[in-house]
Amino acid sequence: MNAAPRNIVLLDLDGTLTASAPGIIASVRKAYADMELPVPDDAELQRFIGPAIIESLQRNHVPDDMLQQGVDAYRSYYSDIPAFDDPNDPGHKVPGHLCCTVFDGIPEQLAALRSDGFMLALATAKPEYQAKPVCAHFHIDHMIDEIYGASRDFSRLKKDQVIRYAFDNIGFDPANGDRALMVGDRWTDVDGAIACGLDCLGCRWGYAEPNELEEHGAYRVIDHVDQLHDAVSEYFG
């Protein structure tokens, strides 16, 4: 007998569940300083949130022969070196990935979704080895069912690759009635979802530029965290 059909909600991390800009941007600044290259302007630094780090470095004209140095420096500051003030514990230094907060209301919204029987899976372009410690530190791993991210070696880089990786591990089976929805705050989430034949619910509380989500084809955009449960429920009917 086939398993019961599942309604699966794929959730982005940065800008959707967490306000992660301070740690990401601070780590990028440190990486550019190590490379002795000019730091991008504030608008461009904001665009580092969402895409893979190597894509952002390429977009910002880091020479090919320095890309690995930039990636390594960023990853060190983001994952390992306690160089930044902890917004949750002033005076305490933490690596970039902990220079972050969970958006107000997210735990309650995720609890309501799980209570209604939705399967919740993280699908982030952040490398999985970076995403899991963030989820553990902020207890997000107890709020969702699965965690999937990009690979460390860039063989799984873009959001559509992460979504397909998640589906392979989940055993996603539309023929058995499984349905899925992507939830995210950047164009990468929308484009990745569409490439996989999914709709994307856009989150305006994240880091998208004006009209970014609509222009890339988000089927709906919500403005506030407290709209998440109802919007997902309405989508699945």
C-alpha positions in Angstrom: 0.0 0.0 0.0 1.3 3.4 -0.9 2.0 6.0 1.9 -0.4 8.8 2.3 0.2 11.8 0.1 2.3 14.5 1.8 2.1 18.3 1.6 5.8 19.4 1.8 6.9 23.0 2.6 10.4 23.8 1.6 11.8 26.6 3.6 14.7 28.9 2.8 16.9 29.9 5.8 18.6 33.3 5.4 16.0 36.0 5.2 13.1 33.6 5.6 13.7 32.0 9.0 16.7 34.0 10.2 17.8 37.6 10.1 21.3 36.6 9.0 22.5 39.8 7.2 24.9 41.0 10.0 27.0 37.8 10.1 27.1 37.3 6.3 28.0 40.9 5.5 30.6 41.1 8.3 32.2 37.8 7.0 32.3 39.2 3.5 34.0 42.4 4.6 36.6 40.4 6.4 37.2 38.2 3.4 37.7 41.2 1.1 40.1 42.7 3.6 42.1 39.4 3.7 42.3 39.5 -0.1 43.3 43.2 0.0 40.5 44.0 -2.5 38.0 46.9 -2.3 34.8 46.0 -0.3 31.6 46.2 -2.5 29.2 48.9 -1.7 26.3 48.4 0.8 23.8 47.6 -1.9 26.0 44.9 -3.4 26.9 43.5 0.0 23.1 43.0 0.7 23.0 40.9 -2.5 25.4 38.4 -1.0 22.5 37.1 1.0 20.9 34.3 -1.0 23.2 33.1 -3.8 26.2 30.9 -3.2 29.3 32.8 -1.9 31.4 31.9 -5.0 28.7 33.3 -7.3 28.6 36.6 -5.4 32.4 36.8 -5.4 32.4 36.3 -9.2 29.7 38.9 -9.6 31.8 41.3 -7.7 34.9 40.9 -9.9 37.1 38.8 -7.7 39.7 37.4 -10.1 39.4 33.7 -10.9 42.8 32.9 -9.3 41.6 34.4 -6.0 38.1 32.9 -5.8 39.2 29.9 -3.7 41.0 32.3 -1.3 37.9 34.4 -1.0 35.7 31.4 -0.4 38.1 30.0 2.2 38.4 33.3 4.0 34.6 33.9 4.1 33.9 30.3 5.3 36.5 30.7 8.1 35.0 34.0 9.4 31.5 32.7 8.9 31.9 29.2 10.5 35.0 29.3 12.8 36.6 32.6 13.8 34.8 34.4 16.7 35.3 37.9 15.3 31.8 39.5 15.7 29.6 40.6 18.5 26.7 38.2 19.3 23.4 40.1 19.0 21.9 37.6 21.4 24.7 38.1 24.0 26.3 41.5 23.9 30.0 41.4 24.6 30.5 37.8 23.5 32.3 37.2 20.3 31.0 34.6 17.8 31.6 33.5 14.2 29.4 35.0 11.5 26.9 32.2 11.4 25.9 33.0 15.0 25.7 36.8 14.4 22.1 36.2 13.6 18.6 36.1 15.1 15.4 34.1 14.3 12.6 36.4 13.0 10.0 37.1 15.7 7.0 34.7 15.2 8.8 32.1 13.1 8.8 29.4 15.9 5.0 29.8 16.4 4.3 29.7 12.6 6.4 26.6 12.1 4.7 24.9 15.1 1.3 25.7 13.7 2.2 24.3 10.3 3.6 21.0 11.8 0.5 20.8 14.0 -1.6 20.8 10.8 0.4 17.9 9.3 2.7 19.7 6.9 6.2 18.2 6.4 8.7 21.0 6.8 12.1 20.8 5.1 14.9 23.4 5.0 16.2 23.9 1.4 19.0 26.5 1.5 21.8 27.4 -0.9 24.0 27.8 2.2 26.3 24.7 2.4 24.6 22.1 4.5 27.6 21.9 6.9 27.0 25.6 7.7 23.2 25.4 7.9 23.0 22.6 10.4 25.0 24.4 13.2 22.8 27.5 12.7 19.6 25.3 13.0 21.0 23.5 16.0 22.1 26.7 17.8 18.7 28.4 17.3 16.7 25.1 17.8 15.3 25.3 14.3 16.2 21.7 13.9 13.5 20.9 16.4 10.9 23.0 14.5 11.3 21.3 11.2 11.6 17.7 9.8 14.7 17.8 7.5 17.6 20.0 6.7 19.1 20.1 3.1 21.7 22.5 1.8 24.3 23.0 -0.9 27.5 20.9 -0.9 30.8 22.1 0.3 32.5 21.4 -3.1 30.0 23.4 -5.2 28.8 20.3 -7.0 25.3 21.1 -5.5 25.2 24.9 -5.7 22.0 26.4 -7.0 18.6 26.3 -5.3 17.1 24.0 -7.9 19.9 21.5 -7.3 19.2 21.7 -3.5 15.5 21.2 -4.1 16.1 18.1 -6.2 18.5 16.8 -3.6 15.9 17.3 -0.9 13.3 15.5 -3.0 15.6 12.6 -3.6 16.1 12.2 0.1 12.5 12.8 1.0 11.3 10.4 -1.7 9.0 13.0 -3.2 6.4 11.3 -5.3 3.9 13.4 -7.2 2.4 10.3 -8.7 1.4 9.3 -5.2 -0.2 12.7 -4.6 2.8 14.4 -2.9 2.7 18.2 -3.3 5.3 20.8 -2.4 5.7 24.6 -2.1 8.9 26.6 -1.8 9.0 29.5 0.7 11.7 32.1 0.4 12.8 35.7 0.3 15.0 36.0 -2.8 14.9 35.6 -6.6 17.1 32.5 -6.1 14.2 30.8 -4.3 11.7 31.7 -6.9 13.9 30.7 -9.9 14.9 27.5 -8.2 11.3 26.5 -7.5 10.1 27.3 -11.0 13.0 25.2 -12.4 11.6 22.3 -10.4 8.0 22.9 -11.4 7.0 24.4 -8.1 5.4 27.6 -6.9 7.2 29.9 -4.6 5.6 31.9 -1.8 7.7 35.1 -1.4 8.5 36.6 2.0 8.9 40.3 1.9 10.4 40.5 5.4 13.7 39.2 4.1 16.3 40.6 1.8 14.6 41.0 -1.6 14.9 44.2 -3.5 11.7 46.1 -4.4 9.6 44.0 -6.8 12.3 41.3 -7.1 10.0 38.5 -6.0 7.1 39.5 -8.3 9.4 40.0 -11.3 10.8 36.5 -10.9 7.4 35.0 -10.7 6.5 34.3 -7.1 2.9 33.2 -7.2 2.2 35.3 -4.0 4.1 37.5 -1.7 3.3 38.0 2.0 4.5 40.9 4.0 4.6 39.6 7.6 5.7 36.5 9.4 2.3 36.0 11.0 0.8 35.4 7.5 2.9 32.4 6.8 0.7 29.6 8.3 -2.4 30.9 6.7 -0.8 31.5 3.3 0.6 27.9 3.2 -2.7 26.5 4.3 -4.6 28.4 1.6 -2.2 27.2 -1.0 -2.7 23.5 -0.2 -6.4 24.0 0.3 
